[in-house]
Amino acid sequence: MLPVLDALVSLDVPVSVDTMKPAVMRAAIEHGAAMVNDIAALREPGAIDAVAASDAGVCLMHMQGEPRTMQANPVYRDVVADVRNFLAARVDACERAGIARDRIVVDPGFGFGKTVEHNLALLREISTLASIGVPLLAGLSRKSTLGHITGRPADERMPASIAAALLAVQRGARIVRVHDVAATRDALAVLAAVEGR
């Protein structure tokens, strides 16, 4: 992994590393990673300290359960409130550990321990999640929820993915994680022009 990371960092673009392992976080940051994207929201022992000891950014994601079992039977009292409360608590924990708010991004974790209905509720209420006060990232591109809505396989979900990205940004997402970068960028440029951004 590290030779690949070294090559990417040498391109002088910000590099984000997806991991929940503190040892990997430390090594990646030492080799120039600008951000850690953690599906466990820095809950693994030592993870929060690994990021706090650096100047790297962090993306804290909500996930119910663990990857192998998270879609078995996800249940929430109120998915929007539950996810918002979790993310707000993780932001607070990071701040207490010395990670400044301007280094933190939150991700509601679309598709990570959530049904189609849960994902749609979160998309409708992104503004509630964004009220935490740090940038919100939405990763809906090609997700199974879009396949459920459209009946399309993953490789035919670009139009639905662009629509989801536009809706997320309109509702307050500051970052979108996408597969079809150029097409999504063009769609967002039209949105920005219409809204006078």
C-alpha positions as CSV (number, residue, x, y, z in Angstrom):
1,M,0.0,0.0,0.0
2,L,2.7,2.5,1.0
3,P,4.5,2.6,-2.4
4,V,1.1,3.4,-4.1
5,L,0.3,6.0,-1.5
6,D,3.8,7.6,-2.0
7,A,3.1,7.8,-5.8
8,L,-0.3,9.4,-5.3
9,V,1.0,11.9,-2.8
10,S,3.7,12.9,-5.2
11,L,1.0,14.1,-7.6
12,D,0.4,17.0,-5.2
13,V,-3.3,16.3,-4.7
14,P,-5.0,15.5,-1.4
15,V,-5.2,11.8,-0.8
16,S,-7.7,10.2,1.5
17,V,-7.2,6.7,2.9
18,D,-10.1,4.4,3.9
19,T,-9.3,2.4,7.0
20,M,-10.5,1.8,10.5
21,K,-7.1,0.4,11.7
22,P,-5.0,2.9,13.8
23,A,-1.7,1.4,12.6
24,V,-2.7,1.9,9.0
25,M,-3.9,5.5,9.8
26,R,-0.5,6.3,11.3
27,A,1.5,4.9,8.4
28,A,-0.7,6.6,5.8
29,I,-0.5,9.9,7.6
30,E,3.3,9.6,7.9
31,H,3.4,9.0,4.1
32,G,1.4,12.1,3.3
33,A,-2.3,11.1,3.4
34,A,-4.3,14.3,3.9
35,M,-7.4,12.6,5.3
36,V,-8.5,9.4,7.0
37,N,-12.0,8.1,6.0
38,D,-13.2,5.7,8.8
39,I,-16.4,3.7,8.6
40,A,-16.1,3.2,12.3
41,A,-15.8,6.9,13.1
42,L,-12.6,6.5,15.0
43,R,-14.1,4.1,17.6
44,E,-11.3,1.5,17.4
45,P,-8.9,1.7,20.3
46,G,-6.1,4.1,19.4
47,A,-7.8,5.5,16.2
48,I,-8.8,8.9,17.6
49,D,-5.2,9.3,19.0
50,A,-3.7,8.4,15.7
51,V,-5.5,11.2,13.9
52,A,-5.3,13.7,16.8
53,A,-1.5,13.4,16.8
54,S,-1.4,14.7,13.2
55,D,-2.8,17.5,11.1
56,A,-4.8,15.2,8.8
57,G,-8.5,15.6,8.3
58,V,-11.0,12.9,9.1
59,C,-14.3,11.7,7.7
60,L,-16.5,10.1,10.5
61,M,-19.1,7.7,9.0
62,H,-22.1,6.2,10.7
63,M,-22.5,2.5,10.3
64,Q,-24.9,0.3,12.3
65,G,-23.4,-3.1,13.0
66,E,-20.3,-4.4,11.1
67,P,-19.8,-4.8,7.3
68,R,-20.6,-8.5,7.2
69,T,-23.9,-8.3,9.1
70,M,-25.0,-4.6,8.8
71,Q,-27.7,-5.2,6.3
72,A,-29.3,-8.2,8.1
73,N,-32.0,-6.3,9.9
74,P,-31.1,-2.7,10.5
75,V,-33.6,-1.1,13.0
76,Y,-33.7,2.5,14.3
77,R,-36.0,4.4,16.7
78,D,-35.7,7.4,14.4
79,V,-33.0,7.0,11.7
80,V,-32.4,10.7,11.2
81,A,-32.2,11.6,14.9
82,D,-30.1,8.4,15.7
83,V,-27.6,9.1,13.0
84,R,-27.4,12.8,13.8
85,N,-26.9,12.1,17.5
86,F,-24.2,9.5,16.8
87,L,-22.3,11.8,14.4
88,A,-22.6,14.8,16.8
89,A,-21.2,12.7,19.6
90,R,-18.3,11.5,17.5
91,V,-17.5,15.1,16.5
92,D,-17.5,16.1,20.2
93,A,-15.2,13.1,21.0
94,C,-12.8,14.2,18.3
95,E,-12.7,17.8,19.6
96,R,-12.1,16.6,23.1
97,A,-9.1,14.6,21.8
98,G,-7.7,17.7,20.1
99,I,-9.0,17.3,16.5
100,A,-10.2,20.8,15.4
101,R,-13.7,21.0,13.9
102,D,-12.2,22.4,10.7
103,R,-10.5,19.0,10.2
104,I,-13.7,17.0,10.5
105,V,-16.3,15.8,7.9
106,V,-19.3,13.6,8.7
107,D,-20.9,11.0,6.5
108,P,-24.4,9.5,7.3
109,G,-23.2,6.2,5.8
110,F,-25.8,5.6,3.1
111,G,-26.2,1.8,2.7
112,F,-24.2,0.9,5.8
113,G,-26.7,-0.8,8.1
114,K,-29.7,1.0,6.5
115,T,-32.8,-0.1,4.5
116,V,-34.0,1.7,1.4
117,E,-36.5,3.6,3.6
118,H,-33.7,4.6,6.0
119,N,-31.5,5.9,3.1
120,L,-34.4,7.9,1.7
121,A,-35.2,9.5,5.0
122,L,-31.6,10.5,5.5
123,L,-31.4,12.0,2.0
124,R,-34.6,14.0,2.6
125,E,-33.2,15.3,5.9
126,I,-29.6,16.0,5.1
127,S,-30.1,19.6,6.3
128,T,-30.8,18.2,9.8
129,L,-27.6,16.2,9.7
130,A,-25.6,19.1,8.3
131,S,-26.8,21.2,11.2
132,I,-24.0,19.5,13.3
133,G,-21.8,22.3,11.9
134,V,-19.1,20.4,10.0
135,P,-19.1,19.6,6.3
136,L,-21.3,16.6,5.3
137,L,-20.3,14.1,2.8
138,A,-22.9,12.1,0.9
139,G,-21.9,8.8,-0.8
140,L,-24.9,7.6,-2.8
141,S,-23.3,6.9,-6.2
142,R,-24.5,3.5,-7.6
143,K,-25.8,2.4,-4.2
144,S,-28.3,-0.5,-4.1
145,T,-31.0,1.9,-2.9
146,L,-30.8,3.5,-6.4
147,G,-31.0,0.1,-7.9
148,H,-34.1,-0.7,-5.8
149,I,-35.7,2.5,-7.0
150,T,-34.8,2.2,-10.7
151,G,-34.5,-1.5,-11.2
152,R,-31.0,-0.9,-12.8
153,P,-27.8,-2.8,-12.1
154,A,-24.9,-0.9,-10.6
155,D,-23.2,-0.1,-14.0
156,E,-26.5,1.5,-15.2
157,R,-27.1,3.8,-12.3
158,M,-25.3,7.0,-13.5
159,P,-28.5,9.0,-14.0
160,A,-29.9,8.0,-10.6
161,S,-26.5,8.7,-9.0
162,I,-26.3,12.2,-10.5
163,A,-29.9,12.9,-9.3
164,A,-29.0,11.7,-5.8
165,A,-25.9,13.9,-5.8
166,L,-27.9,17.0,-6.8
167,L,-30.5,16.3,-4.2
168,A,-27.9,15.9,-1.5
169,V,-26.1,19.1,-2.4
170,Q,-29.4,21.0,-2.6
171,R,-30.2,19.8,0.9
172,G,-26.8,20.7,2.4
173,A,-24.1,18.2,1.5
174,R,-20.8,19.9,0.9
175,I,-19.0,16.9,-0.6
176,V,-20.3,14.0,-2.8
177,R,-18.4,10.8,-3.3
178,V,-19.1,9.7,-6.9
179,H,-18.0,7.2,-9.6
180,D,-18.9,9.4,-12.6
181,V,-16.9,12.5,-11.7
182,A,-17.2,14.5,-15.0
183,A,-20.9,14.0,-15.4
184,T,-21.6,14.8,-11.8
185,R,-19.4,17.9,-11.9
186,D,-21.3,19.2,-15.0
187,A,-24.7,18.6,-13.3
188,L,-23.5,20.4,-10.2
189,A,-22.2,23.3,-12.3
190,V,-25.8,23.7,-13.7
191,L,-27.2,23.6,-10.2
192,A,-24.7,26.2,-9.0
193,A,-25.5,28.5,-12.0
194,V,-29.2,28.3,-11.4
195,E,-28.8,28.9,-7.6
196,G,-26.4,31.8,-8.3
197,R,-23.5,30.2,-6.4
